[in-house]
Amino acid sequence: MKPIRRRTFLAGLSAAALAAGAENPVTVSDQRRISFNDGWRFFKGEAEGAEQPGFRDRTWVELRLPHDWAISEPFDPHLNPHTGALPAFGTGWYRKTFTVPASARDRYFSILFDGAMSNGRVWLNGQDLGRRPYGYSSFAFDLNLHLRFGEPNVLAVRLTPEDHASRWYPGAGIYRNVWLDITGPVHVALWGTYITTPQVTDNFADVTVKTEVRNRSSQTATVIVDPTILDPSNTNLSKSTLVAPFSIPPGGTETQTHTIRLTNLKRWDIDNPFLYSMLCEVREGNQVVDRYVTPFGIRTIAFDKDAGFSLNGRHLKLQGVCNHHDLGCLGTAVNRRAIERQLEILKRAGVNAIRTSHNPPAPELLDACDRLGFLVMDEAFDMWRIAKVPNGYSKYFDEWSERDARDMVRRDRNHPSIILWSIGNEIPEQTRPQGGKEAQRLVGFFHQEDPTRPTTSAFNIPEGAIQNGMAAAVDVVGINYRPWMYEQIHKDHPKFVLAGSETSSCVSSRGVYQLPIEKYDKHPSLEISSYDIITASWAYCPDVEFTYQYKEPNILGEFVWTGFDYIGEPTPYFDYRPGADNSHDWPARSSYFGMVDLAGFPKDRYYLYQSEWTKEPMVHLLPHWNWEGREGQPIPVLCYSNCDEVELFLNGESLGRKRRFSEPVELPVGPNVSRELKFSTKYRLMWRVPFKPGTLRAVGYQQGNEAARYEVRTAGPATKIKLIPDRAAIQANGDDLSFITVRIEDQAGTLCPLADHLVRFRVTGPGTIAGVDNGNAATVEPFHADYRKAFSGLALLVVRSHAGQSGTIRVAATAEGLSAGRTEIRVGPAAL
């Protein structure tokens, strides 16, 4: 589509605009916040005059938010692979025409953007409402001054994300949800409640709520705030007994504080994430003029330099992962189910904490962490004044850092999942004299807005941060990739509370095994061995962190880089260091860091963490057992298990038992770990097994009894496709998804681990293809297509429901020479 470079102004709104407005009427009811995602039009390119209401946009693309304009574009070898080789920059316009009934003249309207990437500017009916550069910040504008009641209104948003503004794929567009907030003139302000629990015992909790009430009228308002605690069924459990009227001047705000004692409480915990709600009613006389509901949980957290982290009085190691915000083939466009699926997969590995790397997350992620039982390190920035990339946040830090930090805390501070505020990741100011002073300034904002949680920062040069005072400025000192320094830092600075804020950075391609086992920088195949030994130059395999975490039990725990693969930063390919030879690295365009690949399929490394982080007996074997041409040659077989003993069988013949931690396995490592380039790990078991086709079986024993087993079989020729939906029933809301695993199998149903067939999809009924993937970090196949090649025998099809349409989605998958795979997904009415 060519850029529009014309001005089109009308004295009034055109008939087309009137018709468009009629398509998007705002329904005013008792509901305070409503979705404003439907009925938008989008244009990629400059469109002079598009902020004006009479601008003609009928040729623009109609869409529903959230929207990432870059994810459906082709990969481009001329673009930066570290941001995904996708066009997540340029100019994009969004417009929405809507009507508000004339009967709502006494109501007050605000527009809330959960996030827009980036350099956003917003107009209503041609009038400038304001701007927000940081694409991860939530922001809102009042609408009433320029709102036309009973007539069409046009909201216009212009975004201008820049190239080289990120170190990973940031996405582009209005990629998070948009909401319309509808109130009376007197109401609870945006993010206007702050709930704390100053006293929690086994028998009761004192719950304090501070409520900020805003008066947008021209008259003094005398009101009462009446807070009530509700359980998940909305049953009234307890309410404040001390309520009194207070006055708010015209255009002003006042904050009221109430404390409610709750008995027979249930604590929020990772194993039982129980949530209450605080209902704050605002009354003028006998009339309720606003109702504001805030979910919250009751829990206690403690950080100790010697005892580590405690949740509700019990010691708990942080078994965390760092995650970027993209959702694989869906891009950065927020989707509740996709976020929930990621967390469910991580939880099965024993993950109990998430670091929002390196920016404020979508509210939906925090909601899901509250609901599913994850702890969160909520991170603000990847850079301050000193740039990491030419067009990064450093351009806006001086003007916006205080506003962005305070808004982040005010938005997020009622989430029980959040236990740490991070003021930054690997900030270059670590090595500059002003770093300590700047850290103190930022910490002050967080402590002022929320004194109940500690601050942290992730230091990859801890000696510099210690010297200039940055480490002393934060409450928890985060250490990136220096586990061998834990002991000495703790000894030299006994008051420091330490955490492994970013660890490992092991890289691998799911299902790919290269022999012999050796450490290399890059492999010409652009795939990386899943023997879990290859790492970035600054990094190390997971076993190294396990070893030092065990030696230093006072460390809070770790946040692995990363939980899921993400688009961009295809380390070790496209090495950023001067003089690196990247001439053969295309099309590597996504990360290899995840313990789960971009499609959501666990890699072998996932099970290594599961063996350390879970109690349910498990055993996992690698590699696959298809080694035609290597008959009789010894194949290194690794086992990850949390069982006491593991016995390995080949075609029913025992190859011997090994006790957990009994036989150290020597791994090749980099010079940052060992001068000898070797590291002895107790966290893996190894056999060298001469290859013979058949079945390799591992049996795990607990106290002498079989507790778990795992098999890999030699697959025969591929004969069929099997489709496995993660959910066979979804809601007809236009957002719900079913993630369908596509398996290439032999006649006996064994996965064919080397299969790479091109699979084509046909979807009929009340649904559509939302995306396709296979977890391969080095392919230019599009994410939005009706086909995908299998990678290591697997591919992924994501199906989205149609809004308001129930019925059955029928999916067929075909490939040359294979029997088709079929499945059905029921689509039912959307939940209210």
Order of alpha helices (4+ residues) and beta strands (2+ residues): alpha-beta-beta-beta-beta-beta-beta-beta-beta-beta-beta-beta-beta-beta-beta-beta-beta-beta-beta-beta-beta-beta-beta-alpha-beta-alpha-beta-alpha-beta-alpha-beta-alpha-alpha-beta-alpha-beta-alpha-beta-alpha-beta-beta-beta-beta-beta-beta-beta-beta-beta-beta-beta-beta-beta-beta-beta-beta-beta-beta
